[in-house]
């Protein structure tokens, strides 16, 4: 496992310590909890960055729909005044 680059060094070190101490299940549980916390932090950071972008996109879509409805009405008003 240490030769593979699939796991960070901290994980392989923790697993080797857990194997030597005979408490591998507890160590693996702690590693899993730490990975979950890291993933939650990363998801929160991505969502924090995406929220303003989504607001802008939805606002642009609503603005486009409003303009698509208002412009024909204005053209109709101009046509009737002639």
N, C-alpha and C positions, 0 to 999 in steps of 0.2 A: 504494500500500500504506500510505503514511503517513496518508492521509485516512481510511482504513477503521479502525474501532475494533475490528476482529476480532483484531488482534495488539497485544500490549503495546508500549509505546514503546521498550523495550530491544531488542526483536526487530527493529523497523523500523530503529532506529539501527544495529544490528549488520549488517543486510542492506545498508544504504546504505554502510557502511564497507567491507564485503566487496566490493560492486560497484566502489567506487572503487579499491580495492587490487588488484582482479583475482583475489581469493582467496575467491570467494563460496562454493564448495563446502566449504572448511574452516570458514568462519564458520557456515554452515547446519548442519554436523555438530556444532559446539560448541553451537549454540542447541538442537539436538535433544537432545544429551546433558544439557544443563542442564534442559530440560523434563522429561526422564525422571527425573532426580534429584528434581525438585520433586514429580512425581507419586508417586514411591516414598515420599517423606516424608509426603505427604498420606494415602496408603493406609495407611502404618504408624500414623499418628496416629488414623485412623478405626478401624482394627482394635484399637488399644489401648483405645479407648473402648467398642467393641462387645463385647470379650471378657467383661468382668464382667457385662454385661447378658445375654449368652447363657448364662453360667453360672447366673444367677438364673432365667432362663426354663426351662432344662433342669431345674434343681433343683425348681422349682414343678411341672413336669410329672411328675417322678418322685414327688414327694410326693403329688400327686393320685392317681396310680396306686396307690401304697402304701395310701393311705387308702381308696380304692375297694375294695381287697382285704381290708383289716383290719376295716373297719366291719361288713360282713355277718357276718364270723366272730364278732365281739363280740356282735352282735344274736342270732346263733344260740346263743351261750353263754348269754345272758340268757334266751332263750326256753326252753331246756332246764332251767334251774334252777327254773323256776316249777312 
